[in-house]
Structures are given as structure tokens and as C-alpha cells.
Amino acid sequence: MSRRGRNFNYEKPENINATLRRLLTYVSDKMLLIGLVLVLVMSSSVLSIYAVKLVEPIINEGIIPLIGKEITSESLAVFVRLLVILGIVSLLSALFEYISAKIMVRVTNNTLNRIRNELFSKMQKLPLSYFDRYTHGELMAHYTSDVGVIREAISQGITTFLSSIITIVGVFIMMLSYSVMMTLVVMALLGLTFLVILLFAKKSMNNFKAQQATIAVLNGYMEEMMNGQKVVKVFVHENRVRDEFFAVNEKARKASTKANIYAGIVGPISNNMSHVNYAVCSILGAYLCIIGRMNVGRLASFLMYSRNISHPLSRVTQNFNALISAIAGAERIFKAIDTKEEIDEGKVTLVPLTFDLDNSLLQAEQRTGLWAWKKPDGELVRLRGDVRFIDVDFSYDGKKQVLNNVSFYAKPGQKIAFVGATGAGKTTITNLINRFYDIQAGQILYDGIDVREIEKDSLRRSLSFVLQDTHLFTGTVMDNIRYGKLDATDEQCIKAARLANANEFIEMLPEGYNTVLTGDGANLSQGQRQLLSIARAAVADAPVLVLDEATSSIDTRTEKLIEEGMDNLMAGRTVFVIAHRLSTVRNSNAIVVLDNGEIIERGSHSSLLKQRGQYYKLYTGQFELD
């Protein structure tokens, strides 16, 4: 199991108080509603305490006087009056609790909405290297399991905590007013229960942290296997994948078991201690009644209070799992939010270009089809598509060198092809042009400007990519083409589709351009998906075009059909081509041959063949296969 992220390492919990305080900042805009909830919870708790107090007069004044006597309307009046008061108090308490719970649902959903928005916005600012470190499932776990456990904590935690505190304090006061001796007994037993909770709290927190980490890995593995199900079946790896899943799932089970054992054991212990408490109080209270130091009604109220003071602790322990899971989930989310963003110190921006009467460069108000780089001092440099690598060194991890002293140039309008074995560094070069990654040494110039001085958004708007791995979004065919330029008209999208020779198959779809694509375009062939990707690049109309194995998934016949369209698309643009099919790069202005991150040959197709070097060997081998 070499897939990254399966080692189940996780960090120990950080400052719990700091995490809780930070979590509470997300509800800061709902303080008025929370204040109302607090009032309602306090009112509900006070009424609940008062309802128990009514038990004493109901027994002493409403029931005991009726024992052994004839029941009349007058004798029932006191009993009925007290029952009505008890009913009203209980109803109001339940109503306040219902309203507070309903408000907290709204507060919780708004809070989770803020967290998800901040998390998603943050991820749009993170470098690709961050996404390289985690599987899709691990990242999705932030939005599902991590946010889910926070939901439980916020929706129940705040009201439960406040209600429990008020109940404990109020009940403690009432119990003291009834019997100091019995109250001390109750407090001693509750103190023992509290020590048990503290004993298991730390261990449970550590294990819930591990549980969240293993669930994220499990989600990542399932997502990976579901996406690769066809490959699994093609190579008959069902049994191996099943065994791997069992192993991953077993680790998740063990982590979850450990976490819930410690959290789950607290509840039963607390409940059993509550029963012991009740039994001891019953025996002691009965003795006090016998010797005349307490009446039956007061004993009944006290016993109910002793149960009520145990209930808040039980409710806290019942929500213990949710609380510590939420802390673990929140720490994982905050860790992602606190990840260092993609650095962009570029000040040069891309602006539409026009000319005045004496052909001086001017910034246009609207898109003109011409572009210029605008420097911080206001100077305009026309975007021509001149790209130069000067002594570039690069490593993804700082250990293994991927590019070594790479230098080449692409003049405006030239088509430069990169060829070489897999892992030679071809795709890395295109990733450096648009600054998905930054170089360790050397310089990359774009129209004479260091790309590190260009604002990343502007830099990437000047480039159009057709990638080997095509991704289509859920939506219509028109929407997917328009993704290259969101303000493109339908006519512009159709023109781009015709340029890529995609129009013919699109019009044969059930709804034509309005056909809805789902599942990453699963209802299209791989070649059709690639044609849509090419049309998307065409509608973007960027000055520099990068084709990363753009025709690798297209059959020879389809490749010939789009050849003319691709030539039209590349006309007047600087084009970088990465291809294994060497037949697609023969008409390039220059072919750069890479091997182990170094340029070993450069020249035209004919000149490289004459050299009888590496390109000659690659080409003749490919030619024989054709």
C-alpha cells in the first residue's frame, strides 16, 4: 500500500481551549440569537427546577390529606390547582426548550456554512503541492465527517452546557435548603463521578483524533477505488483491492473502537453512580422521615433533585463523543485553513490593448483580442508570447532534481515540442510556465518579464491548456465549452467547437449543445471529451497555448480530423506541445528532447533525424509502430 496518506500518523491534540475559542468566533455574528437562546434555556431550566419543587406541596397538601378520607370537590381543589400549576410550568419549560433548539439549528447551519465557505475559499488559494499530499477523499472528509461532528457539538453542546450548569447550581441550592447532610452525600458521589469523567477525557480525546484521521484515509481509499473500478476489473484485482480495503477498514475500526470505548464507558459509570446516589439518598431520607427531621413530600422532591443533578452530568457524558469529535474535526479543518497560501508577489497585470493615432500602446476598456503587460509604473509591454527558460533548476520535494540547468526559448508564434521518456520533465516545464510551482534557481522570462513579477491570475489568463486528463463539469456541453471564457456567447462557443472539429458529434447528441453531461462526461467517449477540452481552450483565445498530450486519447482518424482545426487554433500563438506520438510534432519550429531533466537535443524534425541521436531512435521506433 504505497498510496500516500495511509500511514495513519496524526498529530496530538493542540490547545483544546484555543480550538473551542476559535470555533466560537464563527458564531460571533449570531450573538443576539444566542443571547435569546441563553435566556430561553435559563428560563426552561429554572422552570424545570421549580416544577420539582411543586412535588412537595402536591404530596404534602394535595395527596396525604386525602389518604383514608372521602374525596370531595373541595378536598380535590388544592390537588387540582397544584397539578394545573405543575402542568403550566412543565409546558412552558418544554416550549422554551423547543424554541431554543429550533434557533440553534439555524445558528448551527449558518456557522457550518461559514466554515465550509472559508475552507473552500482557502483551498482555492492553496498551491498544487498541497493537493499532491492528500487524496481527494481525505480532502472531502473536511467537508463531510469533520463538519458533521462540529454540527452535533454546536447544535447541542451550547444549550446542553448552559442548561446543565444552571440545573446543577439551582438544584444544589434547593437541595441545601432541604438537607445539608444529604446534599453533602450527593456531592461526594457526584465528585467521584466527575473524577471518572476527567480520567477518561484525555485518552478519549487522543483516540478521537486518531479516529478522524483514519476515517479521512478510509474515505480517500474508497474514493480512489470507486473512480478506478474499471481498472481494477480490467486487471482482475478485485481480491487484492478487497483485502486492502479490509486492512484500511480494520485500522479505522480499531481507532474508532478505542475512541468510543473511553467515551462510551463514561455514560454507564455515570448512570450507575446516579443509581447508587439515589439509593443512598432514599435510605438516608427514609431514616430522616422516621425520626421526624424530614417529611415525605420534601423527601420526594429531594430524591427528584438528586436525580436531576445527575441528569446534567449524564447529558454531558452522552454528548461527550460529539464534543471531543468536534474538537478533533475542528483542529483538522483549522489546520487546512491555516495552511500557507500560494504566494503571489506579482505586480504586473494583464490588460486589453489598443493603439492611439501614433501607434502608441494604450490600455483598452474592453477586450480587443490584443493584450499587454501593465507594470506597476504604468508602462505597457505588448504580450507577444516570447517565453525563455534560463538555467532553470527545479525539484518538487527539494531532494530529487527534476530539471537541471534547463535553457530554451520560444519566440512569438513558434511551436515548440517537448519529447522524451515518461518522467523526463516535459509536463514539469509547462507547470513552471504558469507557476503552479516555483523554480529553485534560474529564470523564466515572459516577454522579457520574470514570471515571478507577474500576477498569477494574469499569467494564467494569458495561457490556455489542453490537458491529457480531461475534466468535464456537471452541466451542458455549452457550459463546459464556456468554462474557458465565462462571458463567451453561444456563437463564440459554437465557433470554438467547429474550430476543434467537435461540432459534428455535438450536434448528434440528444440535445445538441444543451445536452447535460454528468459523471465527468461519462456518456461521451474519451476522444469526444478531449475534443471538448480543445474547444474550451479555443474559446479562451489565449496568446499562449499548451497542449499536454492533447491527442493521446484520440484515435488516428479523429486526430487527422482535428489537425486542421488545431493548426487554425495555433496560428499566431506561441504553442508548447507535449506528445508521445512523434508524428504530431514533425511540423514544430523546434523539438526539445529531454532526458532525466536535461535537454540533450534541440532542433527541427529534419535536423534531429540527421543527427541520428535520441530523437532519431524515438522517432524510428514510433514510425515502425505506426
C-alpha positions in Angstrom: 0.0 0.0 0.0 2.2 2.7 -1.3 -0.5 5.3 -1.7 0.3 8.4 0.3 -1.7 9.1 3.4 -2.2 5.5 4.6 0.3 5.6 7.4 -2.3 6.9 9.8 0.1 9.3 11.5 -1.7 12.1 13.3 -0.8 15.0 15.4 -1.6 15.1 19.1 -4.4 17.5 20.0 -3.3 21.0 20.4 -4.8 23.5 22.9 -8.4 22.5 23.4 -9.4 25.8 24.8 -7.9 27.7 21.8 -9.8 25.4 19.4 -13.0 26.0 21.2 -12.5 29.7 21.3 -11.7 29.8 17.6 -14.8 27.7 16.9 -17.0 30.2 18.8 -15.7 33.0 16.7 -17.8 31.6 13.8 -21.0 32.3 15.8 -20.0 35.8 16.7 -22.4 37.3 14.2 -25.3 35.4 15.8 -24.8 36.7 19.3 -28.2 38.2 19.6 -29.9 34.9 18.7 -27.5 33.0 21.0 -28.4 35.5 23.7 -32.1 34.8 23.2 -31.3 31.1 23.3 -29.5 31.6 26.6 -32.5 33.4 28.1 -34.8 30.6 26.9 -32.5 27.9 28.2 -32.2 29.6 31.6 -35.9 30.1 31.8 -36.5 26.4 30.9 -34.0 25.2 33.4 -35.4 27.4 36.2 -39.0 26.3 35.4 -37.8 22.7 35.5 -36.3 23.2 38.9 -39.5 24.9 40.1 -41.6 22.0 38.8 -39.7 19.6 41.0 -40.3 21.9 44.0 -44.0 21.7 43.4 -43.9 18.0 44.1 -43.5 18.7 47.8 -46.8 20.6 48.2 -48.6 18.3 45.8 -47.7 15.3 48.1 -48.0 17.1 51.5 -51.0 19.3 50.7 -52.7 17.5 47.9 -52.3 13.8 48.4 -51.6 13.0 52.0 -54.7 14.9 53.3 -56.8 12.7 51.0 -55.4 9.4 52.3 -58.2 7.4 54.1 -60.8 10.2 53.7 -63.8 10.7 51.4 -62.8 12.6 48.3 -64.9 15.7 47.5 -64.6 18.6 45.1 -63.4 20.8 47.9 -60.7 18.3 49.0 -59.5 17.9 45.4 -59.3 21.7 44.8 -55.9 22.1 46.2 -54.6 19.0 44.5 -56.0 20.0 41.1 -54.8 23.6 41.5 -51.2 22.4 42.1 -51.4 19.9 39.2 -52.5 22.7 36.9 -49.6 24.9 38.0 -47.3 22.0 37.5 -48.7 21.4 34.0 -48.3 25.0 33.0 -44.8 25.2 34.3 -43.8 22.0 32.6 -45.4 23.1 29.3 -43.6 26.5 29.4 -40.3 24.7 30.1 -40.8 22.4 27.2 -41.9 25.3 24.9 -38.8 27.3 25.8 -36.6 24.3 25.2 -38.2 23.7 21.8 -37.8 27.3 20.6 -34.2 27.4 21.8 -33.4 24.1 19.9 -35.0 25.5 16.7 -33.0 28.7 16.9 -29.8 26.7 17.5 -30.5 24.7 14.3 -30.4 27.9 12.4 -27.3 29.2 14.1 -25.6 25.8 13.5 -26.4 25.7 9.8 -25.2 29.3 9.4 -22.0 28.6 11.3 -21.2 25.5 9.2 -22.0 27.5 6.1 -19.3 30.0 7.1 -16.8 27.2 7.9 -17.3 25.5 4.6 -17.1 28.8 2.7 -13.9 29.7 4.4 -12.4 26.3 3.9 -13.4 26.1 0.3 -12.1 29.7 -0.4 -8.9 28.8 1.3 -8.4 25.8 -0.8 -8.7 27.9 -3.9 -5.7 29.8 -2.7 -3.5 26.8 -1.8 -0.7 25.6 -4.1 -1.0 22.4 -6.1 1.7 20.9 -3.8 -0.9 20.9 -1.0 -3.3 18.7 -3.1 -0.4 16.5 -4.1 0.0 15.5 -0.4 -3.6 14.3 0.2 -6.1 12.1 -1.6 -9.4 13.5 -2.7 -11.2 11.5 -0.1 -9.0 13.0 2.7 -9.8 16.5 1.5 -13.5 15.7 1.2 -13.5 14.4 4.7 -13.1 18.0 5.9 -16.5 18.9 4.3 -18.3 15.8 5.4 -17.2 14.0 8.6 -15.3 16.9 10.1 -18.0 19.4 9.5 -20.6 16.8 10.6 -19.2 16.3 14.1 -18.9 20.1 14.5 -22.6 20.3 13.7 -23.5 18.0 16.6 -21.4 19.9 19.0 -22.7 23.3 18.2 -26.4 22.3 17.9 -26.4 20.5 21.2 -23.2 21.5 23.1 -24.0 25.2 23.9 -27.6 24.6 25.1 -26.7 21.4 26.9 -23.7 23.0 28.7 -25.7 26.1 29.9 -28.7 24.1 30.9 -26.5 21.7 32.8 -24.7 24.5 34.7 -28.0 26.2 35.6 -29.6 23.0 36.7 -26.6 21.9 38.8 -26.4 25.3 40.5 -30.1 25.6 41.0 -30.6 22.1 42.2 -27.7 22.3 44.5 -29.2 25.4 46.2 -32.6 23.7 46.6 -31.0 20.6 48.0 -29.1 22.6 50.5 -32.3 24.2 51.6 -33.8 20.8 52.2 -30.9 19.0 53.9 -27.3 19.9 54.2 -26.3 16.3 55.3 -28.0 14.6 52.3 -26.6 17.3 49.9 -23.1 16.6 51.1 -23.6 12.9 50.4 -24.9 13.6 46.9 -21.9 16.0 46.2 -19.4 13.4 47.4 -20.8 10.8 45.0 -21.0 13.3 42.1 -17.4 14.4 42.7 -16.4 10.8 42.3 -18.3 10.6 39.0 -16.6 13.8 37.8 -13.2 12.3 38.5 -14.1 9.3 36.4 -15.0 11.7 33.5 -11.8 13.6 33.8 -9.8 10.3 33.9 -11.1 9.2 30.6 -11.4 12.6 28.9 -7.7 13.0 27.8 -7.4 9.4 26.5 -10.7 9.7 24.7 -9.6 13.0 23.0 -6.4 11.4 21.7 -8.2 8.5 20.3 -10.9 10.6 18.6 -8.2 12.5 16.9 -6.9 9.2 15.5 -10.4 8.2 14.5 -10.9 11.3 12.5 -7.6 10.7 10.7 -8.3 7.1 9.9 -11.8 7.9 8.6 -10.3 10.5 6.3 -7.9 7.9 5.0 -10.7 5.4 4.6 -12.7 7.9 2.6 -9.7 8.6 0.4 -9.2 4.9 -0.3 -12.9 4.4 -1.1 -13.0 7.4 -3.4 -9.9 6.2 -5.2 -11.2 2.7 -5.7 -14.6 3.8 -6.9 -13.0 6.1 -9.5 -10.7 3.3 -10.6 -13.2 0.5 -10.6 -12.8 -0.2 -14.3 -9.0 -0.5 -14.0 -9.5 -2.8 -11.0 -11.7 -5.1 -13.1 -9.6 -5.0 -16.2 -6.6 -6.3 -14.3 -8.7 -8.6 -12.1 -7.5 -7.0 -8.8 -10.9 -7.3 -7.1 -9.5 -9.7 -4.4 -6.4 -7.6 -3.8 -8.5 -4.4 -3.5 -10.9 -6.1 -1.2 -8.0 -7.2 1.1 -6.5 -3.7 1.0 -9.9 -2.3 1.9 -10.3 -4.8 4.8 -6.9 -3.7 6.1 -7.7 0.0 5.9 -11.2 -0.5 7.3 -9.7 -2.6 10.2 -7.4 0.2 11.2 -10.3 2.6 11.1 -12.4 0.2 13.2 -9.6 -0.2 15.8 -9.2 3.6 16.1 -12.9 4.1 16.4 -13.3 1.3 18.9 -10.6 2.8 21.1 -12.1 6.2 20.9 -15.6 5.1 21.7 -14.6 2.7 24.4 -13.2 5.5 26.5 -16.0 7.9 25.7 -18.8 5.2 26.0 -17.7 3.9 29.3 -18.2 7.2 31.0 -22.0 7.1 30.4 -22.7 3.8 32.1 -20.4 4.6 35.0 -22.2 7.9 35.5 -25.6 6.3 35.3 -24.6 3.6 37.8 -23.2 6.2 40.1 -26.5 8.0 39.8 -28.4 4.9 40.8 -26.1 4.4 43.8 -26.7 8.1 44.7 -30.4 7.6 44.5 -30.4 4.5 46.7 -28.2 6.1 49.4 -30.4 9.2 49.5 -33.5 7.1 49.7 -32.2 5.2 52.7 -30.9 8.3 54.4 -34.1 10.3 53.6 -36.3 7.5 54.9 -34.4 7.5 58.2 -34.8 11.3 58.5 -38.5 10.9 57.9 -38.8 8.3 60.5 -37.1 10.5 63.1 -39.2 13.5 62.1 -36.4 15.6 60.5 -38.0 15.5 57.0 -41.5 15.0 55.6 -42.5 12.7 52.8 -43.1 15.5 50.3 -39.7 17.1 50.8 -38.0 13.7 50.6 -39.8 13.0 47.2 -38.6 16.5 45.9 -35.1 15.9 47.2 -34.9 12.5 45.5 -36.0 14.0 42.2 -33.4 16.8 42.6 -30.7 14.2 43.3 -31.8 12.5 40.0 -31.9 15.9 38.2 -28.5 16.9 39.3 -27.2 13.6 37.9 -29.0 14.1 34.6 -26.9 17.1 33.5 -23.8 15.1 34.1 -25.3 12.2 32.1 -26.3 14.5 29.3 -22.7 15.9 29.2 -21.3 12.4 29.1 -23.8 11.4 26.4 -22.6 14.3 24.2 -19.0 13.7 25.2 -18.4 11.8 21.9 -19.7 14.7 19.9 -17.7 17.3 21.8 -14.3 15.6 21.5 -15.0 14.5 17.9 -15.8 18.2 17.1 -12.6 19.4 18.6 -10.6 16.8 16.6 -12.6 17.7 13.4 -12.2 21.4 14.1 -8.4 21.1 14.5 -8.2 19.3 11.2 -10.2 22.0 9.5 -8.3 24.8 11.1 -5.1 23.1 10.1 -6.2 23.3 6.5 -7.4 26.9 6.8 -4.0 27.8 8.4 -2.0 26.2 5.6 0.3 28.7 3.9 -1.4 30.1 0.8 0.1 30.2 -2.6 2.5 33.1 -2.6 1.8 35.8 -5.3 4.1 38.8 -5.2 3.5 39.6 -8.8 2.6 43.3 -9.6 2.5 43.1 -13.4 -1.1 42.6 -14.7 -2.6 41.6 -18.0 -4.8 44.3 -19.6 -6.5 44.6 -23.0 -4.6 46.6 -25.5 -5.3 49.2 -28.2 -3.4 51.8 -30.0 -3.7 55.6 -30.3 -3.2 57.6 -33.6 0.6 57.4 -33.5 0.5 53.6 -32.7 1.5 54.1 -29.0 0.2 51.4 -26.7 -2.9 52.2 -24.7 -4.9 50.2 -22.2 -8.4 49.4 -23.7 -11.6 49.5 -21.7 -12.9 46.3 -23.2 -11.4 43.1 -24.7 -9.9 43.7 -28.1 -8.1 40.4 -28.8 -4.7 42.1 -28.1 -3.0 42.1 -24.7 -0.3 43.9 -22.8 1.6 43.5 -19.6 1.0 46.5 -17.3 3.9 47.2 -14.9 3.4 48.9 -11.6 4.8 52.2 -13.0 2.1 52.1 -15.7 4.4 51.0 -18.6 2.8 48.7 -21.1 4.6 45.8 -22.7 2.8 44.1 -25.5 2.1 40.5 -24.9 3.8 38.7 -27.8 4.3 35.2 -26.3 8.1 35.2 -26.0 9.0 32.6 -23.4 12.5 31.8 -22.3 14.0 29.4 -19.7 17.4 30.4 -18.5 19.4 27.9 -16.4 16.3 26.6 -14.6 16.6 24.1 -11.8 13.6 22.6 -10.1 12.7 19.9 -7.6 9.2 19.1 -6.2 10.5 17.9 -2.8 13.8 19.7 -2.5 15.6 16.4 -2.8 15.3 14.8 -6.2 16.2 17.2 -9.0 13.6 17.1 -11.8 15.1 19.8 -14.1 18.8 20.5 -14.3 20.1 23.7 -15.9 17.3 23.8 -18.5 17.5 26.6 -21.1 15.5 27.2 -24.2 13.4 29.8 -25.9 10.1 30.1 -27.7 9.8 33.1 -30.0 6.3 34.6 -30.6 4.2 32.4 -32.9 6.6 29.4 -32.6 5.5 25.9 -31.9 7.9 24.1 -29.5 7.6 20.4 -28.9 8.9 18.5 -25.9 9.6 14.8 -26.3 11.3 12.2 -24.1 10.6 9.3 -21.9 8.0 9.5 -19.1 9.4 11.4 -16.1 11.9 13.3 -18.3 10.4 16.6 -17.1 8.1 17.6 -20.0 5.0 18.3 -18.1 7.0 19.9 -15.3 8.2 22.6 -17.7 4.6 23.6 -18.6 3.7 23.6 -14.8 6.5 26.1 -14.2 5.4 28.4 -17.0 2.1 29.1 -15.3 3.7 29.0 -11.8 1.9 26.0 -10.4 5.3 25.6 -8.8 8.2 28.0 -8.4 11.7 27.2 -9.6 14.7 26.9 -7.2 17.3 28.5 -9.5 17.4 30.2 -12.8 14.8 32.5 -14.5 11.7 32.2 -16.6 11.0 35.2 -18.8 7.7 36.0 -20.4 8.0 38.8 -22.9 11.2 39.8 -21.1 9.4 39.9 -17.7 10.3 37.4 -14.9 7.1 35.3 -14.4 7.5 35.8 -10.6 6.8 39.5 -11.2 3.6 38.7 -13.0 0.3 38.4 -11.0 -0.6 34.7 -11.1 -4.2 35.3 -12.3 -2.9 37.5 -15.1 -0.2 35.0 -16.0 -2.6 32.1 -16.2 -5.2 34.1 -18.2 -2.6 34.5 -20.8 -2.2 30.7 -21.2 -4.6 28.2 -22.5 -4.2 24.5 -21.6 -5.4 21.3 -23.2 -4.5 18.6 -20.7 -4.2 14.8 -21.1 -6.6 14.3 -18.2 -9.8 16.0 -19.4 -12.2 17.1 -16.7 -15.8 17.9 -17.6 -18.2 19.5 -15.1 -21.8 18.7 -14.5 -23.7 20.9 -16.9 -24.5 21.3 -20.6 -22.0 20.9 -23.4 -22.2 24.6 -23.9 -21.4 25.3 -20.3 -18.3 23.1 -20.4 -17.0 24.9 -23.5 -17.8 28.3 -22.0 -15.7 27.3 -19.0 -12.7 28.6 -21.0 -14.2 32.0 -21.1 -17.2 32.6 -18.8 -18.5 35.6 -20.7 -18.3 33.9 -24.1 -21.5 34.0 -26.2 -23.2 30.9 -27.6 -21.9 31.9 -31.0 -18.3 32.1 -29.8 -18.7 28.6 -28.1 -20.0 27.1 -31.3 -17.3 28.7 -33.4 -14.7 27.2 -31.0 -16.3 23.8 -31.2 -16.1 24.0 -35.0 -12.5 25.0 -34.8 -11.8 21.9 -32.8 -14.0 19.8 -35.1 -16.2 19.0 -32.2 -19.4 20.5 -33.7 -20.3 17.4 -35.7 -20.5 15.0 -32.8 -22.1 17.6 -30.5 -25.0 18.1 -33.0 -25.6 14.4 -32.9 -26.1 14.4 -29.2 -29.8 14.1 -28.0 -30.0 17.8 -27.0 -27.0 19.1 -29.0 -25.2 21.8 -27.1 -27.8 21.7 -24.4 -27.1 18.0 -23.6 -26.4 17.7 -19.9 -23.1 16.0 -19.0 -22.7 14.2 -15.7 -20.1 12.0 -14.1 -17.2 13.8 -15.8 -18.8 13.3 -19.2 -19.2 9.5 -18.7 -21.7 9.4 -21.6 -19.1 10.6 -24.0 -16.1 8.7 -25.5 -12.6 9.7 -24.4 -11.9 11.3 -27.8 -15.1 13.3 -27.6 -14.2 14.5 -24.1 -10.8 15.6 -25.4 -12.4 17.5 -28.3 -14.5 19.4 -25.8 -11.3 20.2 -23.9 -9.8 21.5 -27.1 -12.9 23.6 -27.8 -12.7 25.0 -24.3 -9.1 26.1 -25.0 -10.2 27.6 -28.3 -12.9 29.8 -26.8 -10.4 31.1 -24.2 -8.4 32.6 -27.1 -5.2 32.9 -25.1 -2.0 34.1 -26.7 0.0 31.1 -25.5 -1.3 27.5 -25.9 -0.1 24.4 -24.1 -1.0 21.0 -25.4 -0.1 18.3 -22.9 -0.7 15.0 -24.6 -3.8 16.6 -26.1 -4.3 13.9 -28.7 -3.2 11.0 -26.6 -6.8 9.8 -26.2 -7.9 10.4 -29.7 -7.8 7.7 -32.4 -5.8 8.3 -35.6 -8.8 9.1 -37.7 -10.1 11.7 -35.2 -6.6 13.1 -34.8 -6.5 13.8 -38.6 -9.9 15.4 -38.4 -8.8 17.9 -35.8 -5.4 18.5 -37.3 -6.6 21.4 -39.5 -8.6 22.9 -36.6 -5.6 22.6 -34.3 -3.5 24.4 -36.9 -6.1 27.2 -37.0 -6.1 27.3 -33.2 -2.3 27.5 -33.1 -2.0 30.2 -35.8 -0.3 33.3 -34.5 0.2 31.8 -31.0 3.2 30.5 -29.1 2.5 26.8 -28.7 4.1 24.3 -26.4 3.3 20.7 -27.3 4.0 17.6 -25.2 3.4 14.4 -27.2 4.3 10.7 -27.3 3.1 10.5 -30.9 6.1 12.0 -32.6 4.0 12.2 -35.8 2.2 15.2 -34.2 5.3 17.3 -33.6 7.0 17.0 -37.0 5.9 20.5 -38.1 7.1 22.1 -34.9 9.6 25.0 -35.2 11.8 23.4 -32.7 11.8 20.0 -30.9 13.3 19.8 -27.5 14.4 16.3 -26.4 14.6 15.8 -22.6 16.2 13.0 -20.6 16.4 12.9 -16.8 15.5 16.6 -16.5 18.1 17.8 -19.0 17.9 19.0 -22.6 20.0 16.6 -24.7 18.9 17.7 -28.2 17.1 20.6 -29.8 16.3 21.3 -33.4 13.8 20.8 -36.2 12.4 17.4 -37.1 14.7 17.0 -40.1 17.8 18.3 -38.4 17.3 16.0 -35.4 16.9 13.0 -37.7 20.1 13.8 -39.4 21.9 13.8 -36.0 20.8 10.2 -35.5 20.7 10.8 -31.8 18.0 10.1 -29.2 15.2 11.7 -31.2 16.1 9.6 -34.2 15.8 6.5 -32.1 12.5 7.6 -30.6 11.1 8.6 -34.0 12.1 5.5 -35.9 10.7 3.3 -33.1 7.4 5.2 -33.2 7.4 5.1 -37.0 7.8 1.4 -37.0 4.9 1.0 -34.6 2.7 3.1 -36.9 
